[in-house]
């Protein structure tokens, strides 16, 4: 009797292990779930020039995307842009409102 019980338990473990997901599948599913719950917002800046002289005006356009499908719906309503010197200190900071967010409100 105990031997049959041991065989049944072993068959149950082997059967469940055969149909279980691999660790990579569960890790990928967790990453997708985290990205859906907390979408990552990305900002792209497009400049009018590749180099600037001192005192010259810098023109740029900012694009924000969020999530896996790169939706153009912003999560944040405010964009902070900092101009940094080669030494690392901040030269100027701009605080910009997202145009779609400011029109929607």
DRENPA-3360 file (N, C-alpha, C; in nm, 2 decimals, always signed):
BEGIN
1 = XXXXXXXX = +0.08/-0.12/+0.00/+0.00/+0.00/+0.00/+0.08/+0.13/+0.00 ~ +0.19/+0.14/+0.09/+0.27/+0.26/+0.09/+0.34/+0.28/-0.04 ~ +0.37/+0.17/-0.11/+0.45/+0.18/-0.23/+0.36/+0.23/-0.34 ~ +0.23/+0.20/-0.35/+0.14/+0.25/-0.44/+0.11/+0.40/-0.42 ~ +0.11/+0.44/-0.29/+0.09/+0.58/-0.26/+0.21/+0.66/-0.30 ~ +0.33/+0.60/-0.29/+0.45/+0.67/-0.33/+0.45/+0.69/-0.48 ~ +0.40/+0.59/-0.56/+0.40/+0.60/-0.70/+0.29/+0.70/-0.75 ~ +0.18/+0.71/-0.68/+0.08/+0.81/-0.72/+0.13/+0.95/-0.69;
9 = XXXXXXXX = +0.20/+0.97/-0.58/+0.26/+1.10/-0.55/+0.36/+1.14/-0.65 ~ +0.45/+1.04/-0.69/+0.55/+1.07/-0.79/+0.48/+1.10/-0.93 ~ +0.38/+1.03/-0.97/+0.31/+1.06/-1.09/+0.25/+1.20/-1.09 ~ +0.19/+1.24/-0.98/+0.13/+1.37/-0.96/+0.24/+1.48/-0.98 ~ +0.35/+1.46/-0.92/+0.46/+1.56/-0.93/+0.52/+1.57/-1.07 ~ +0.53/+1.45/-1.14/+0.58/+1.45/-1.27/+0.48/+1.51/-1.37 ~ +0.35/+1.48/-1.35/+0.25/+1.54/-1.43/+0.24/+1.69/-1.42 ~ +0.24/+1.74/-1.30/+0.24/+1.89/-1.28/+0.36/+1.95/-1.33;
17 = XXXXXXXX = +0.48/+1.89/-1.32/+0.60/+1.95/-1.37/+0.60/+1.96/-1.52 ~ +0.54/+1.86/-1.59/+0.54/+1.85/-1.73/+0.45/+1.97/-1.79 ~ +0.35/+2.01/-1.72/+0.26/+2.11/-1.77/+0.29/+2.25/-1.71 ~ +0.39/+2.26/-1.63/+0.42/+2.39/-1.57/+0.49/+2.48/-1.67 ~ +0.48/+2.61/-1.65/+0.56/+2.70/-1.73/+0.70/+2.71/-1.69 ~ +0.78/+2.74/-1.79/+0.93/+2.75/-1.76/+0.95/+2.88/-1.68 ~ +1.06/+2.89/-1.61/+1.09/+3.02/-1.54/+1.10/+3.14/-1.63 ~ +1.14/+3.12/-1.75/+1.15/+3.24/-1.84/+1.01/+3.28/-1.88;
25 = XXXXXXXX = +0.91/+3.19/-1.90/+0.78/+3.23/-1.93/+0.72/+3.31/-1.82 ~ +0.73/+3.27/-1.70/+0.67/+3.34/-1.58/+0.74/+3.47/-1.57 ~ +0.87/+3.48/-1.59/+0.94/+3.61/-1.58/+0.90/+3.71/-1.68 ~ +0.88/+3.66/-1.81/+0.83/+3.74/-1.91/+0.68/+3.79/-1.88 ~ +0.60/+3.70/-1.83/+0.46/+3.74/-1.80/+0.46/+3.85/-1.68 ~ +0.55/+3.83/-1.58/+0.56/+3.93/-1.48/+0.61/+4.06/-1.53 ~ +0.70/+4.06/-1.62/+0.75/+4.19/-1.68/+0.64/+4.26/-1.76 ~ +0.56/+4.18/-1.83/+0.44/+4.24/-1.90/+0.34/+4.30/-1.80;
33 = XXXXXXXX = +0.31/+4.23/-1.70/+0.22/+4.27/-1.60/+0.27/+4.40/-1.53 ~ +0.39/+4.41/-1.49/+0.45/+4.53/-1.43/+0.44/+4.64/-1.52 ~ +0.47/+4.62/-1.65/+0.47/+4.73/-1.75/+0.32/+4.78/-1.77 ~ +0.23/+4.69/-1.76/+0.09/+4.73/-1.77/+0.04/+4.81/-1.65 ~ +0.08/+4.77/-1.53/+0.05/+4.84/-1.41/+0.12/+4.97/-1.39 ~ +0.25/+4.97/-1.43/+0.33/+5.09/-1.41/+0.40/+5.12/-1.55 ~ +0.33/+5.18/-1.64/+0.39/+5.20/-1.77/+0.50/+5.30/-1.77 ~ +0.61/+5.27/-1.84/+0.73/+5.36/-1.84/+0.70/+5.47/-1.95;
41 = XXXXXXXX = +0.73/+5.59/-1.90/+0.71/+5.71/-1.99/+0.85/+5.74/-2.05 ~ +0.86/+5.76/-2.18/+0.98/+5.79/-2.25/+0.97/+5.93/-2.32 ~ +1.07/+6.01/-2.32/+1.07/+6.14/-2.37/+1.18/+6.14/-2.48 ~ +1.14/+6.19/-2.60/+1.23/+6.21/-2.71/+1.24/+6.36/-2.74 ~ +1.36/+6.42/-2.76/+1.38/+6.56/-2.79/+1.44/+6.56/-2.93 ~ +1.38/+6.65/-3.02/+1.43/+6.67/-3.15/+1.48/+6.82/-3.15 ~ +1.60/+6.84/-3.19/+1.66/+6.97/-3.20/+1.67/+7.02/-3.34 ~ +1.68/+7.15/-3.35/+1.69/+7.21/-3.49/+1.83/+7.21/-3.54;
49 = XXXXXXXX = +1.93/+7.18/-3.46/+2.07/+7.19/-3.50/+2.15/+7.08/-3.42 ~ +2.26/+7.05/-3.47/+2.35/+6.95/-3.39/+2.45/+7.02/-3.30 ~ +2.48/+7.14/-3.32/+2.57/+7.22/-3.24/+2.52/+7.36/-3.23 ~ +2.56/+7.43/-3.12/+2.51/+7.57/-3.10/+2.63/+7.65/-3.05 ~ +2.62/+7.78/-3.09/+2.72/+7.88/-3.04/+2.67/+7.94/-2.91 ~ +2.76/+8.00/-2.83/+2.72/+8.07/-2.71/+2.62/+8.18/-2.74 ~ +2.51/+8.18/-2.68/+2.41/+8.29/-2.70/+2.30/+8.25/-2.80 ~ +2.32/+8.15/-2.88/+2.23/+8.11/-2.98/+2.11/+8.04/-2.92;
57 = XXXXXXXX = +1.99/+8.06/-2.98/+1.87/+8.01/-2.93/+1.86/+7.86/-2.98 ~ +1.82/+7.77/-2.88/+1.80/+7.63/-2.91/+1.65/+7.61/-2.93 ~ +1.61/+7.55/-3.04/+1.47/+7.52/-3.07/+1.47/+7.36/-3.06 ~ +1.36/+7.31/-2.99/+1.34/+7.17/-2.98/+1.20/+7.14/-2.97 ~ +1.17/+7.01/-3.00/+1.03/+6.96/-2.99/+1.04/+6.83/-2.91 ~ +0.95/+6.81/-2.81/+0.95/+6.70/-2.73/+0.83/+6.61/-2.76 ~ +0.86/+6.48/-2.76/+0.76/+6.37/-2.78/+0.76/+6.28/-2.66 ~ +0.64/+6.25/-2.61/+0.63/+6.15/-2.50/+0.55/+6.03/-2.54;
65 = XXXXXXXX = +0.60/+5.92/-2.50/+0.53/+5.79/-2.53/+0.53/+5.71/-2.40 ~ +0.43/+5.62/-2.39/+0.42/+5.54/-2.27/+0.37/+5.40/-2.31 ~ +0.41/+5.30/-2.23/+0.37/+5.17/-2.25/+0.44/+5.09/-2.35 ~ +0.40/+4.97/-2.38/+0.47/+4.89/-2.48/+0.44/+4.93/-2.62 ~ +0.32/+4.98/-2.65/+0.28/+5.01/-2.78/+0.32/+5.15/-2.83 ~ +0.39/+5.22/-2.74/+0.44/+5.36/-2.77/+0.32/+5.45/-2.80 ~ +0.22/+5.45/-2.71/+0.11/+5.54/-2.72/+0.16/+5.68/-2.70 ~ +0.09/+5.78/-2.77/+0.13/+5.92/-2.75/+0.05/+5.99/-2.64;
73 = XXXXXXXX = -0.01/+5.91/-2.55/-0.08/+5.97/-2.44/+0.01/+5.99/-2.33 ~ +0.03/+6.11/-2.28/+0.13/+6.13/-2.18/+0.08/+6.09/-2.04 ~ +0.16/+6.04/-1.96/+0.13/+6.01/-1.82/+0.14/+6.14/-1.74 ~ +0.26/+6.21/-1.76/+0.28/+6.33/-1.68/+0.23/+6.45/-1.76 ~ +0.20/+6.56/-1.69/+0.15/+6.68/-1.76/+0.27/+6.78/-1.77 ~ +0.37/+6.76/-1.69/+0.48/+6.86/-1.69/+0.61/+6.79/-1.74 ~ +0.69/+6.85/-1.82/+0.81/+6.80/-1.87/+0.92/+6.90/-1.83 ~ +1.02/+6.85/-1.76/+1.14/+6.93/-1.72/+1.26/+6.90/-1.81;
81 = XXXXXXXX = +1.31/+7.00/-1.87/+1.42/+6.99/-1.96/+1.54/+7.07/-1.90 ~ +1.65/+7.00/-1.89/+1.77/+7.07/-1.83/+1.88/+7.07/-1.93 ~ +1.95/+7.19/-1.95/+2.07/+7.20/-2.03/+2.19/+7.19/-1.94 ~ +2.27/+7.09/-1.96/+2.39/+7.07/-1.88/+2.52/+7.10/-1.95 ~ +2.61/+7.16/-1.88/+2.74/+7.19/-1.93/+2.82/+7.05/-1.94 ~ +2.93/+7.05/-2.02/+3.01/+6.93/-2.02/+3.07/+6.89/-1.89 ~ +3.09/+6.99/-1.80/+3.14/+6.95/-1.66/+3.03/+6.89/-1.57 ~ +2.90/+6.90/-1.61/+2.80/+6.83/-1.54/+2.70/+6.92/-1.47;
89 = XXXXXXXX = +2.73/+7.05/-1.45/+2.64/+7.14/-1.38/+2.53/+7.18/-1.47 ~ +2.41/+7.22/-1.41/+2.29/+7.26/-1.49/+2.31/+7.40/-1.53 ~ +2.30/+7.43/-1.66/+2.31/+7.57/-1.70/+2.17/+7.64/-1.70 ~ +2.07/+7.57/-1.75/+1.93/+7.62/-1.75/+1.83/+7.51/-1.74 ~ +1.72/+7.54/-1.68/+1.61/+7.44/-1.66/+1.48/+7.51/-1.72 ~ +1.41/+7.43/-1.79/+1.28/+7.47/-1.85/+1.17/+7.37/-1.80 ~ +1.06/+7.43/-1.76/+0.94/+7.35/-1.71/+0.83/+7.38/-1.82 ~ +0.79/+7.27/-1.89/+0.70/+7.28/-2.00/+0.57/+7.20/-1.97;
97 = XXXXXXXX = +0.46/+7.26/-2.00/+0.33/+7.18/-1.99/+0.31/+7.11/-2.12 ~ +0.26/+6.99/-2.10/+0.23/+6.91/-2.22/+0.11/+6.97/-2.29 ~ +0.12/+6.99/-2.42/+0.01/+7.07/-2.49/-0.12/+6.99/-2.49 ~ -0.12/+6.86/-2.51/-0.25/+6.78/-2.51/-0.31/+6.78/-2.37 ~ -0.22/+6.78/-2.26/-0.28/+6.78/-2.13/-0.33/+6.92/-2.09 ~ -0.27/+7.03/-2.14/-0.32/+7.16/-2.11/-0.45/+7.19/-2.19 ~ -0.46/+7.13/-2.31/-0.59/+7.16/-2.38/-0.70/+7.07/-2.33 ~ -0.67/+6.96/-2.27/-0.78/+6.87/-2.22/-0.84/+6.92/-2.09;
105 = X = -0.77/+7.00/-2.02/-0.82/+7.04/-1.89/-0.89/+7.17/-1.89;
% end
